[in-house]
């Protein structure tokens, strides 16, 4: 069962939900006194993809039992690589999204911008490679799964 995106007590906020993603809440939650840098990445539904013009919506599905633990594994691996991280939010939406709606949010805070940027980039790239979430594109004349499918890997093996 997918949960509402409520901020946690601890330093990591990892959730898959069918609710709209709380971008402003995630940014505010990531701000902590020890961190002078907060990097936010939002992925939004766009109106095209490779070889497909006129996309009108996206539909995301996930393997619920594995998606949230995999998000947590991405956050844990990021913390191993960058031990100075303050907070890490990895939020992904499921269901049907219209063009312009936010499908994924990554927010990372760290004492300095280099670690925040590097960790945020690692998190989104690794999330895409390791979390069992699939995207179906719908356009005027049909629908199909996104063409950028890839084999899922463990977070620790995804990006060198």
C-alpha positions as CSV (number, residue, x, y, z in Angstrom):
1,X,0.0,0.0,0.0
2,X,1.5,3.3,-1.0
3,X,1.8,5.9,1.7
4,X,1.3,9.6,2.0
5,X,4.5,11.6,1.8
6,X,4.8,12.6,5.4
7,X,8.3,13.8,6.6
8,X,10.1,11.4,8.9
9,X,11.8,12.0,12.2
10,X,15.2,10.6,11.0
11,X,17.7,12.0,8.5
12,X,16.3,10.1,5.4
13,X,12.8,10.6,3.8
14,X,12.2,7.8,1.3
15,X,8.7,7.2,0.0
16,X,6.8,6.1,-3.1
17,X,3.3,7.6,-3.1
18,X,0.3,8.2,-5.4
19,X,-0.1,11.6,-3.9
20,X,1.4,14.8,-5.3
21,X,4.9,15.2,-4.1
22,X,5.5,17.9,-1.5
23,X,8.5,19.7,-3.1
24,X,8.5,22.7,-0.8
25,X,8.1,20.6,2.3
26,X,11.0,18.4,1.3
27,X,13.2,21.4,0.7
28,X,12.2,22.9,4.1
29,X,12.8,19.6,5.9
30,X,16.3,19.2,4.5
31,X,17.5,22.6,5.9
32,X,19.4,21.9,9.1
33,X,21.8,24.2,11.0
34,X,24.9,22.1,10.2
35,X,24.4,22.3,6.5
36,X,25.0,25.3,4.3
37,X,24.0,23.6,1.0
38,X,20.7,22.1,-0.1
39,X,20.4,20.7,-3.6
40,X,16.9,19.9,-5.0
41,X,16.2,18.0,-8.2
42,X,12.7,17.6,-9.5
43,X,11.8,15.4,-12.5
44,X,8.7,16.5,-14.3
45,X,6.5,14.9,-16.9
46,X,7.4,16.2,-20.4
47,X,5.4,16.2,-23.6
48,X,7.9,14.1,-25.6
49,X,10.5,11.4,-25.4
50,X,12.8,9.8,-27.9
51,X,10.8,9.0,-31.0
52,X,7.5,10.0,-29.4
53,X,6.0,13.5,-29.9
54,X,2.8,14.7,-28.3
55,X,3.0,12.7,-25.0
56,X,-0.1,13.8,-23.0
57,X,0.5,11.9,-19.8
58,X,2.8,9.5,-18.0
59,X,1.8,6.6,-15.8
60,X,4.2,5.2,-13.2
61,X,3.9,1.8,-11.6
62,X,6.2,0.2,-9.0
63,X,6.9,-3.0,-7.3
64,X,5.7,-1.7,-3.9
65,X,7.4,-4.2,-1.6
66,X,10.8,-3.3,-3.1
67,X,10.6,0.3,-4.2
68,X,10.8,2.0,-0.8
69,X,13.6,-0.3,0.6
70,X,15.5,0.4,-2.6
71,X,15.1,4.1,-2.1
72,X,16.5,3.7,1.4
73,X,19.4,1.7,0.0
74,X,20.2,4.6,-2.4
75,X,20.2,7.0,0.6
76,X,22.3,4.7,2.7
77,X,24.9,4.2,-0.1
78,X,25.0,8.0,-0.6
79,X,25.7,8.4,3.1
80,X,28.6,5.9,2.9
81,X,30.1,7.8,0.0
82,X,29.5,11.3,1.6
83,X,29.4,10.8,5.4
84,X,28.9,14.6,5.9
85,X,25.3,14.6,4.4
86,X,22.7,16.1,6.6
87,X,19.3,15.0,5.2
88,X,18.4,13.0,2.1
89,X,14.9,13.0,0.6
90,X,14.0,10.5,-2.2
91,X,10.3,10.8,-3.2
92,X,8.7,9.2,-6.2
93,X,5.2,9.4,-7.4
94,X,3.0,6.6,-9.0
95,X,-0.2,6.8,-11.0
96,X,-1.1,9.0,-13.9
97,X,0.7,12.4,-14.1
98,X,-0.1,15.2,-16.5
99,X,2.5,17.2,-18.4
100,X,4.4,19.4,-15.9
101,X,3.6,17.4,-12.8
102,X,6.5,16.3,-10.6
103,X,7.3,12.6,-10.7
104,X,10.4,12.5,-8.6
105,X,12.1,14.7,-6.0
106,X,15.7,14.4,-4.7
107,X,16.8,16.8,-1.9
108,X,20.2,16.5,-0.3
109,X,21.7,18.8,2.3
110,X,25.4,18.9,3.2
111,X,27.8,21.3,4.8
112,X,29.2,22.4,1.4
113,X,27.8,22.5,-2.1
114,X,30.3,20.1,-3.7
115,X,29.0,17.2,-1.6
116,X,25.4,18.2,-1.9
117,X,25.6,18.4,-5.7
118,X,27.6,15.2,-6.0
119,X,25.3,13.2,-3.7
120,X,22.1,14.5,-5.3
121,X,23.4,13.5,-8.8
122,X,24.3,10.1,-7.5
123,X,20.9,9.7,-5.9
124,X,18.8,10.5,-9.0
125,X,21.1,8.5,-11.3
126,X,21.1,5.5,-8.9
127,X,17.4,5.7,-8.2
128,X,16.7,5.4,-12.0
129,X,19.0,2.3,-12.2
130,X,17.9,0.5,-9.1
131,X,14.4,1.2,-8.0
132,X,11.6,-0.9,-9.6
133,X,9.5,1.9,-11.0
134,X,8.3,1.8,-14.6
135,X,6.9,4.5,-16.8
136,X,4.2,4.2,-19.4
137,X,3.8,7.1,-21.9
138,X,0.5,8.0,-23.4
139,X,0.1,10.1,-26.6
140,X,-2.8,10.9,-28.8
141,X,-2.6,7.6,-30.9
142,X,-1.5,5.1,-28.2
143,X,0.6,4.3,-25.2
144,X,3.6,2.1,-24.4
145,X,6.2,1.7,-21.8
146,X,9.1,4.2,-21.9
147,X,11.9,3.3,-24.3
148,X,14.7,3.9,-21.7
149,X,14.1,0.7,-19.8
150,X,17.1,-0.8,-18.1
151,X,18.1,-3.8,-16.0
152,X,17.7,-3.1,-12.3
153,X,20.8,-3.3,-10.1
154,X,21.7,-2.9,-6.5
155,X,22.4,0.6,-5.3
156,X,25.9,-0.2,-4.3
157,X,26.7,-1.6,-7.8
158,X,24.9,1.1,-9.8
159,X,27.3,4.0,-10.2
160,X,31.0,3.8,-9.7
